Each structure stands twice: as C-alpha cells, then as structure tokens.
Amino acid sequence: MIRSFFRYLLAGIFLLAACKKDDDNNKHVAGAPVSVESFLPAQGGGGTSILINGENFGDTTEVEVSINGKPLKVVGSNTKQIMAVVPRKCGSGKVVVKVGGKEVSSDAEFNYIFTRSVTTLAGNGVAGFANGKGEDAMFRFNSEGWYRGSGIAVDDDLNVYVADPGNHCIRKIDSTGKVSTLAGNIAEGDNDGTGAEARFRIPYGVAVDEQGNVYTADPGSWKIKKITPEGVVTTWLDAGGETWQVAVDKSSGEVFYANSGGGAIYRSPSEGMKILVADGINVPGGLDLDKEGNLYVAVSNSHVITRYTKGTWAPTVIAGQMDAPGYVNGTGTAAKFSVPWGLAVDADGNIYVAGNGTWDGGAYNPDQSIRFITPGNWNVSTYAGSGTSGYANAIGEAAAFAGPLGVAVDKNGTVYVLDKNNNRVRKIVSE
C-alpha cells in the first residue's frame, strides 16, 4: 500500500514536470482511440488529486475530466496521464475523460468519501425555556414522553424553525445560532394573535413556504396554523381531526398534512380547504415533497418510506420492508427502518429520514441516526449517527443522537436535526 502511494506520488510529480514542456508529443492525435485504463487513488474526498492513466489524452487545454457529472480541475496532462482534483460534494462515479470530441470512462468507480460533521446549533441538554445564543438557549422537546413532535424546517435565509411542544410555542434560530420565540409562549391555549399573544397546545409539525411563512400542525387543537415572518398567527385550517405533520409543496403552494392517529394524509390547496390524498396508512410520520410535487411519507408503524406519485397519488414503497423493523442499509426494500419519523427532501431529490419515532424516543430503538436515500435507485445509507443512543459531536457514524425525531435540509445542503432527548438542535455539514 505504501509503495503504491509513493509510485502514485512520483508519477504525479513527473507528470507535472513533463507538462511544463511545450512539446507536440503531449498533443492528442485526432482519429486515434482514447482510453482510460486506471486511476489512483480509488477513493477520497473533496480536494483529492487523482492520477488517471490511459492513451491519447493531450495537454491541459485539450482534456476535460468529470465524475458524477461534476467537473474536476485538470492540473497536469499529457498523452498518457492526467492529474485532476476532485471537487467538494462530487459524489461517487466513473471517471469520465473528454478529449477531441470523444468521451470515455473508466470501468471502475471513484468512491467519494463524504465528511459529515455534526455539531450543536442550539440547546444545552437541559429541558426548560430560555432564548439566547447556542447553548444559552433551552427547549422542552421531551417534557412529556408521548410528545413525538418532529417539527423542524428552514427558510431560504437559513433561519431554522422548531416546534417546542413542551413550551407550547414555535422557536426561531438564526444562522448564528441565536434563538428567539416566533410565536406563542409557555402558556397552553388555542388563540390566534401576534407573537406572545398567540397560543398553541401541542405544536408538532413545522413547514415553511416560499414566502417564509411558517405552518404548524397542532394535534391538540386539530388545526393548521399559519405564522408570518413577523409572527402573526392565523388559523389556516380547522381540520376536524388530529393534525400531526405538515409540509408545503413549494411548486404549487399547497399545504399537506397528516392525521397520524387516523392514518390519513390531506392536501389543502387554499385556506380552509382539505382534500383526501390517501388513507389506511399505519401511522404516517414525516412528509415532504420533491420539486416535481411527488409526496414522500415515513410510514412509521409499517417501517417503510412510501412515495405517492403526484396527481394520482398512487403509493410505492421505495425503501424498507413492510412490517419488518430493523436497522439495515441497502437498496430499496433490502434496507430496514425502525419506526421512521421525520423526513425531508432536498433540491436534488435526496431524502433524509430521522430514525427514531418511538413514543419516547427511547434508547431501545435500534435506529438513532439520520438515514440518507438517493433518488431513483433508492439506496439507503447512514448519513450521521448510528444504532446507539447518546450525545456526541463528531463525524458521520461517530456522532450520537438520542431520539432524533425531526430533520430538515437547507438550500446549501446543510442538515438540521431535532434531537428530542438531548433537548438540542443539531447541525450536519457535509463536505
């Protein structure tokens, strides 16, 4: 392994030296075949320099290199070798070389290794109520064991909103980690109003629309409430039944919500209106929509993730095994979840699932992680955390959560987690 590394390093040095010579021998020969024979190293993260071996490449002005559709910076090239630098968040894929109008790719894939760093955005682990920055703030996510609120969302200005059911209010966390109260206070009730004048009973789900309005589902009042960026609270819908989870289709502005106890999902095209989308669902948890308007739902007590096709709302299980709980990564139905709860979809269609929707977020649940599902092939992997409950800021699976119930993702791909039993909001940056 060490000798292979030094051979790779020396080859790169010689390549860069050779490329400094302005020599026609470095030129691509039009009409002759181009091939990619090998590359080193086989894996790495952003900033990794890879040495590509092959035939009939050319100098740096002639060649282009990409992985997973993402262009690499070519720092040296001749007819037989290319040195290129992998960009951040590139992803895994075959090494593709384009030269002289021809495009060829490697047989093997470059394995991109993401570094996913988990930190604490706000909260200090103590249940209570306090506004302030970072660890000076306090939340009451786990004040009552049966609170399974997954309410967390983020707007385009990178403000994070969380439902704080134990304190009967909606909290706002700005991009610096400063926590304030958007609406409600520690007094329980059901009143519209502005800021602290408003009242909530058990705010659960939270979603944000394109204009920065926040919607919250309150199963204590059976209502969906709308909150403007200025904190003005109005009743969007009196649902006549429990409202647990909420999502907004940003392409249409429609509001979707789940009656988890009743096993149904509805859409609300306008204020005061509801239309049944699907029923007979074994406790729908978190829900979100992709940019085409397809709906994704964590079907908690069936332990699967289901996709509902826009318009027909025909359901398809895309990941997990029906009624077979567990903690297994894999593709589609080869994977297993254990009471999945929170769910978010990013701009590229990637799905994030908060893994512990047990009534108390208990350590006995085998999934204490955020899972990641790639679109199309529905491959399930662990994004951060593991099967062990705890509290640790670290990288990837070395990090620990205790009852992660809610998940959200911002426009830059940063992920936020409502960490119930740690009474904290966590942040995951992927590089």
C-alpha positions as CSV (number, residue, x, y, z in Angstrom):
1,M,0.0,0.0,0.0
2,I,2.8,2.4,0.9
3,R,4.8,1.6,-2.2
4,S,1.7,2.1,-4.3
5,F,1.2,5.5,-2.8
6,F,4.8,6.6,-3.5
7,R,4.6,5.3,-7.1
8,Y,1.4,7.4,-7.5
9,L,3.1,10.5,-5.9
10,L,6.2,10.2,-8.0
11,A,4.1,9.7,-11.2
12,G,2.3,12.8,-10.4
13,I,5.5,14.8,-9.9
14,F,6.9,13.5,-13.2
15,L,3.7,14.3,-15.0
16,L,3.6,17.9,-13.8
17,A,7.2,18.3,-14.8
18,A,6.6,16.8,-18.2
19,C,3.6,19.0,-18.8
20,K,5.7,22.1,-18.4
21,K,7.4,21.3,-21.6
22,D,5.8,22.9,-24.6
23,D,6.1,19.7,-26.7
24,D,3.9,18.4,-29.6
25,N,4.3,14.9,-28.0
26,N,1.7,16.0,-25.5
27,K,-0.9,16.6,-28.1
28,H,-4.0,14.5,-28.7
29,V,-4.0,12.6,-32.0
30,A,-7.3,13.1,-33.8
31,G,-8.8,9.9,-35.1
32,A,-6.8,7.7,-32.8
33,P,-8.6,5.8,-30.0
34,V,-8.8,7.2,-26.5
35,S,-8.9,5.0,-23.4
36,V,-9.0,5.3,-19.6
37,E,-7.0,2.3,-18.2
38,S,-6.8,3.0,-14.4
39,F,-6.7,5.8,-11.8
40,L,-5.3,6.3,-8.3
41,P,-6.4,6.6,-5.6
42,A,-9.6,4.7,-5.8
43,Q,-11.4,6.9,-3.2
44,G,-11.1,10.2,-1.4
45,G,-12.9,13.4,-0.6
46,G,-13.0,16.9,-1.9
47,G,-9.5,18.2,-2.8
48,T,-8.2,14.7,-3.6
49,S,-5.8,14.6,-6.6
50,I,-6.2,11.6,-8.8
51,L,-3.8,10.3,-11.4
52,I,-5.6,8.9,-14.5
53,N,-3.7,6.5,-16.8
54,G,-4.7,5.9,-20.4
55,E,-4.0,6.6,-24.1
56,N,-4.2,9.6,-26.4
57,F,-5.2,12.2,-23.9
58,G,-3.4,15.5,-24.7
59,D,-2.3,18.7,-22.9
60,T,-4.4,20.6,-20.3
61,T,-6.0,22.7,-22.9
62,E,-7.5,19.7,-24.7
63,V,-8.9,17.5,-21.9
64,E,-11.9,17.6,-19.6
65,V,-12.5,15.3,-16.6
66,S,-15.7,14.7,-14.6
67,I,-17.1,12.3,-12.0
68,N,-20.8,12.0,-11.4
69,G,-21.3,14.9,-13.9
70,K,-19.1,17.2,-11.7
71,P,-16.1,18.8,-13.5
72,L,-12.6,18.2,-12.0
73,K,-9.8,20.8,-12.2
74,V,-7.1,19.4,-14.5
75,V,-3.7,20.5,-13.2
76,G,-1.5,18.5,-15.5
77,S,-1.9,16.3,-18.6
78,N,0.0,14.6,-21.4
79,T,-1.0,11.8,-23.8
80,K,-0.8,9.0,-21.2
81,Q,-1.7,10.6,-17.9
82,I,-3.9,13.3,-16.3
83,M,-3.7,14.8,-12.9
84,A,-7.0,16.3,-11.7
85,V,-8.5,17.5,-8.4
86,V,-11.9,16.2,-7.1
87,P,-14.3,18.9,-6.2
88,R,-16.3,19.1,-2.9
89,K,-19.5,17.1,-2.8
90,C,-18.7,15.4,-6.0
91,G,-20.2,12.0,-5.2
92,S,-19.1,8.6,-6.5
93,G,-19.0,7.6,-10.1
94,K,-16.9,6.6,-13.0
95,V,-14.0,8.8,-14.1
96,V,-15.0,10.4,-17.5
97,V,-12.4,11.9,-19.8
98,K,-13.5,14.1,-22.8
99,V,-10.9,14.9,-25.5
100,G,-11.1,15.7,-29.2
101,G,-14.9,15.3,-29.2
102,K,-14.7,11.8,-27.7
103,E,-15.8,10.8,-24.2
104,V,-14.5,7.7,-22.5
105,S,-14.9,6.4,-18.9
106,S,-13.2,4.1,-16.5
107,D,-14.5,0.7,-15.8
108,A,-14.2,1.2,-12.0
109,E,-15.9,3.9,-10.0
110,F,-14.2,6.5,-7.8
111,N,-15.6,6.2,-4.3
112,Y,-16.3,9.7,-2.9
113,I,-15.9,9.8,0.9
114,F,-18.1,12.5,2.5
115,T,-17.1,14.1,5.7
116,R,-20.3,14.8,7.6
117,S,-19.6,16.9,10.7
118,V,-22.2,17.0,13.4
119,T,-22.3,20.0,15.8
120,T,-24.8,21.6,18.2
121,L,-26.6,24.6,16.8
122,A,-28.6,25.4,19.9
123,G,-29.6,23.9,23.3
124,N,-27.6,22.6,26.2
125,G,-29.3,19.3,27.1
126,V,-31.4,20.7,29.9
127,A,-35.2,20.8,29.4
128,G,-36.5,24.3,30.0
129,F,-37.3,27.6,28.3
130,A,-34.7,30.2,27.5
131,N,-33.9,32.3,24.5
132,G,-30.2,33.1,23.7
133,K,-27.4,32.0,21.5
134,G,-26.3,28.4,21.2
135,E,-26.0,26.6,24.5
136,D,-27.6,29.5,26.4
137,A,-30.9,28.5,24.9
138,M,-33.2,25.8,26.2
139,F,-36.0,23.7,24.7
140,R,-38.5,21.3,26.2
141,F,-38.7,18.7,23.5
142,N,-39.0,15.7,25.9
143,S,-41.1,17.2,28.7
144,E,-43.9,14.6,28.2
145,G,-42.9,11.1,27.0
146,W,-45.6,10.9,24.4
147,Y,-44.7,14.1,22.5
148,R,-43.3,12.9,19.2
149,G,-43.0,16.3,17.6
150,S,-40.7,16.3,14.6
151,G,-41.3,20.0,13.8
152,I,-38.2,21.5,12.2
153,A,-37.9,23.5,9.0
154,V,-35.5,26.0,7.4
155,D,-36.2,29.0,5.2
156,D,-34.1,30.5,2.3
157,D,-32.5,32.9,4.7
158,L,-31.2,29.9,6.7
159,N,-33.4,30.6,9.7
160,V,-34.4,27.3,11.4
161,Y,-37.9,26.9,13.0
162,V,-38.7,24.3,15.6
163,A,-41.9,23.3,17.3
164,D,-41.3,23.3,21.0
165,P,-44.3,21.3,22.3
166,G,-43.4,21.3,25.9
167,N,-43.3,25.1,25.9
168,H,-46.3,25.4,23.6
169,C,-44.5,27.7,21.1
170,I,-42.6,28.0,17.8
171,R,-38.9,28.9,18.2
172,K,-36.7,30.6,15.6
173,I,-32.9,30.0,15.3
174,D,-31.0,32.4,13.0
175,S,-27.9,31.4,11.1
176,T,-25.6,32.4,14.0
177,G,-27.4,30.1,16.4
178,K,-29.4,32.8,18.2
179,V,-32.8,31.5,19.5
180,S,-35.9,33.6,19.8
181,T,-39.6,32.9,20.1
182,L,-41.5,33.5,16.9
183,A,-45.0,32.9,18.3
184,G,-46.7,31.5,21.4
185,N,-45.3,31.3,24.9
186,I,-45.2,28.7,27.7
187,A,-48.9,29.1,28.4
188,E,-51.0,26.5,26.6
189,G,-54.1,27.5,24.6
190,D,-55.6,28.0,21.2
191,N,-55.6,31.6,20.2
192,D,-54.6,33.5,17.0
193,G,-52.6,36.6,17.5
194,T,-49.1,38.2,17.2
195,G,-46.0,36.8,18.8
196,A,-46.5,36.0,22.5
197,E,-50.3,36.8,22.3
198,A,-50.8,33.6,20.2
199,R,-51.4,30.2,21.9
200,F,-50.7,26.7,20.9
201,R,-51.5,23.4,22.6
202,I,-49.1,20.8,21.2
203,P,-47.3,22.1,18.1
204,Y,-45.9,19.1,16.3
205,G,-45.0,19.5,12.6
206,V,-43.5,22.6,11.0
207,A,-43.0,23.6,7.4
208,V,-42.0,26.8,5.5
209,D,-43.3,28.2,2.2
210,E,-41.5,30.2,-0.5
211,Q,-42.5,33.5,1.2
212,G,-41.1,32.5,4.5
213,N,-44.5,31.8,6.2
214,V,-44.4,29.0,8.8
215,Y,-47.1,26.4,9.1
216,T,-47.5,24.3,12.2
217,A,-49.7,21.2,12.8
218,D,-51.3,21.2,16.3
219,P,-53.0,17.9,17.2
220,G,-54.1,19.5,20.5
221,S,-56.4,21.9,18.7
222,W,-56.9,19.9,15.4
223,K,-55.7,22.9,13.5
224,I,-53.1,24.0,11.0
225,K,-51.8,27.5,11.9
226,K,-50.0,29.9,9.6
227,I,-47.4,32.2,11.0
228,T,-46.0,35.2,9.0
229,P,-42.3,36.1,9.3
230,E,-43.4,38.9,11.6
231,G,-45.0,36.4,14.0
232,V,-48.7,37.0,13.1
233,V,-50.6,33.7,13.7
234,T,-53.9,32.8,12.0
235,T,-55.8,29.6,11.6
236,W,-55.2,28.2,8.1
237,L,-57.4,25.1,8.6
238,D,-59.7,23.7,11.3
239,A,-59.2,20.1,10.2
240,G,-61.9,18.5,12.3
241,G,-59.4,15.8,13.3
242,E,-55.8,15.4,14.6
243,T,-53.1,17.3,12.6
244,W,-49.7,15.9,13.4
245,Q,-47.3,16.6,10.4
246,V,-47.3,19.3,7.8
247,A,-45.4,20.0,4.5
248,V,-45.6,22.6,1.8
249,D,-45.4,21.9,-2.0
250,K,-43.2,24.9,-2.9
251,S,-44.0,24.5,-6.6
252,S,-47.8,25.0,-6.0
253,G,-48.0,26.5,-2.6
254,E,-50.4,23.7,-1.4
255,V,-50.2,22.6,2.2
256,F,-50.2,18.8,3.0
257,Y,-50.8,17.4,6.5
258,A,-51.0,14.0,8.2
259,N,-53.6,12.8,10.6
260,S,-51.2,10.2,12.1
261,G,-53.7,8.7,14.5
262,G,-56.3,8.4,11.8
263,G,-53.9,7.1,9.2
264,A,-54.7,9.7,6.5
265,I,-53.0,12.4,4.5
266,Y,-54.7,15.5,3.1
267,R,-53.8,18.4,0.9
268,S,-55.1,22.0,1.4
269,P,-55.0,24.0,-1.8
270,S,-56.2,27.1,-0.1
271,E,-57.1,28.3,3.3
272,G,-59.9,26.4,5.0
273,M,-60.0,23.6,2.3
274,K,-58.9,20.0,2.6
275,I,-58.9,17.1,0.1
276,L,-58.0,13.5,1.0
277,V,-54.8,12.2,-0.6
278,A,-54.5,8.8,1.0
279,D,-55.8,6.8,4.0
280,G,-55.4,3.4,5.6
281,I,-51.8,4.4,6.4
282,N,-50.3,2.7,9.5
283,V,-49.3,6.0,11.3
284,P,-47.9,8.4,8.8
285,G,-44.9,10.3,10.2
286,G,-42.9,13.0,8.5
287,L,-43.8,14.0,5.0
288,D,-42.2,16.2,2.3
289,L,-42.4,16.8,-1.5
290,D,-39.8,16.9,-4.2
291,K,-39.6,19.6,-6.8
292,E,-42.0,17.7,-9.2
293,G,-44.6,17.6,-6.4
294,N,-44.3,13.9,-5.6
295,L,-45.0,13.2,-1.9
296,Y,-42.8,11.1,0.4
297,V,-44.0,9.7,3.7
298,A,-42.3,7.9,6.6
299,V,-44.9,5.2,7.3
300,S,-43.9,4.8,10.9
301,N,-45.6,1.7,12.2
302,S,-45.1,-0.2,8.9
303,H,-41.3,0.8,9.0
304,V,-41.2,1.9,5.3
305,I,-40.8,5.0,3.2
306,T,-43.6,5.4,0.6
307,R,-43.7,7.6,-2.5
308,Y,-47.0,9.0,-3.7
309,T,-47.0,10.0,-7.3
310,K,-48.3,13.5,-7.9
311,G,-51.8,13.7,-9.3
312,T,-52.8,10.0,-9.0
313,W,-51.2,9.7,-5.5
314,A,-50.5,6.1,-6.2
315,P,-48.3,4.7,-3.4
316,T,-45.0,2.8,-3.9
317,V,-42.8,1.6,-1.1
318,I,-39.3,2.8,-2.1
319,A,-37.3,1.8,0.9
320,G,-37.7,-0.5,3.9
321,Q,-39.5,-3.8,4.5
322,M,-43.2,-3.7,5.3
323,D,-43.8,-4.6,9.0
324,A,-40.2,-5.8,9.4
325,P,-38.4,-3.3,11.7
326,G,-34.6,-3.2,11.9
327,Y,-31.6,-1.1,11.1
328,V,-30.1,-2.2,7.8
329,N,-28.6,-0.2,5.0
330,G,-29.1,-1.3,1.4
331,T,-31.0,-0.6,-1.8
332,G,-34.8,-0.2,-1.7
333,T,-36.6,-3.0,0.1
334,A,-33.3,-4.6,1.2
335,A,-33.0,-1.8,3.8
336,K,-34.7,-1.7,7.1
337,F,-36.0,1.1,9.3
338,S,-37.4,1.0,12.8
339,V,-40.3,3.4,13.4
340,P,-39.0,6.1,11.0
341,W,-40.4,9.5,11.8
342,G,-39.1,12.8,10.5
343,L,-38.5,13.2,6.7
344,A,-37.1,15.9,4.4
345,V,-36.3,16.1,0.7
346,D,-33.6,18.4,-0.7
347,A,-33.4,20.2,-4.1
348,D,-31.7,17.2,-5.7
349,G,-34.4,14.7,-4.6
350,N,-32.3,13.2,-1.8
351,I,-34.3,12.0,1.1
352,Y,-33.3,12.3,4.8
353,V,-35.1,10.2,7.4
354,A,-34.9,10.8,11.2
355,G,-34.9,7.3,12.5
356,N,-36.5,7.1,15.9
357,G,-40.2,7.7,16.0
358,T,-40.9,5.7,19.2
359,W,-43.3,7.4,21.6
360,D,-40.5,8.4,23.9
361,G,-37.5,8.5,21.5
362,G,-36.2,5.7,23.6
363,A,-32.6,4.3,23.6
364,Y,-34.1,0.8,23.0
365,N,-34.9,1.7,19.4
366,P,-32.2,0.2,17.1
367,D,-32.0,3.4,14.9
368,Q,-30.7,6.6,16.5
369,S,-29.5,8.1,13.2
370,I,-30.3,10.2,10.2
371,R,-30.6,8.0,7.1
372,F,-30.0,9.1,3.5
373,I,-31.9,7.8,0.4
374,T,-30.6,8.6,-3.1
375,P,-33.3,9.2,-5.7
376,G,-34.0,6.7,-8.4
377,N,-32.1,3.7,-7.1
378,W,-33.4,4.4,-3.5
379,N,-30.2,3.3,-1.9
380,V,-30.3,3.7,1.9
381,S,-27.1,4.7,3.9
382,T,-26.4,6.2,7.2
383,Y,-25.8,9.9,7.0
384,A,-24.9,10.5,10.6
385,G,-25.3,8.8,13.9
386,S,-25.7,5.0,14.5
387,G,-27.8,2.5,16.4
388,T,-26.5,3.7,19.7
389,S,-28.3,6.5,21.7
390,G,-26.2,9.2,23.2
391,Y,-24.7,12.7,22.7
392,A,-21.6,13.3,20.7
393,N,-20.5,15.9,18.2
394,A,-18.3,14.0,15.7
395,I,-18.0,13.0,12.1
396,G,-20.6,10.6,10.5
397,E,-21.4,7.5,12.4
398,A,-19.2,8.5,15.3
399,A,-21.7,11.2,16.2
400,A,-24.6,10.3,18.6
401,F,-28.2,11.4,18.9
402,A,-30.8,10.5,21.5
403,G,-34.2,10.2,19.8
404,P,-33.7,12.1,16.6
405,L,-37.3,12.8,15.6
406,G,-37.1,15.7,13.1
407,V,-34.9,16.6,10.1
408,A,-34.7,19.5,7.7
409,V,-32.3,20.5,4.9
410,D,-31.5,24.0,3.7
411,K,-30.7,25.2,0.2
412,N,-27.0,24.6,0.7
413,G,-27.4,21.0,1.7
414,T,-26.8,21.6,5.4
415,V,-29.0,19.3,7.5
416,Y,-30.7,20.1,10.9
417,V,-31.9,17.6,13.4
418,L,-34.4,17.9,16.3
419,D,-32.7,15.8,18.9
420,K,-35.5,15.1,21.3
421,N,-34.0,13.5,24.4
422,N,-30.9,15.8,24.2
423,N,-33.1,18.9,24.0
424,R,-30.9,20.2,21.3
425,V,-31.0,21.2,17.7
426,R,-28.0,19.7,15.8
427,K,-26.4,20.7,12.6
428,I,-24.7,18.4,10.0
429,V,-22.4,19.9,7.4
430,S,-21.4,17.5,4.6
431,E,-18.1,18.1,2.7
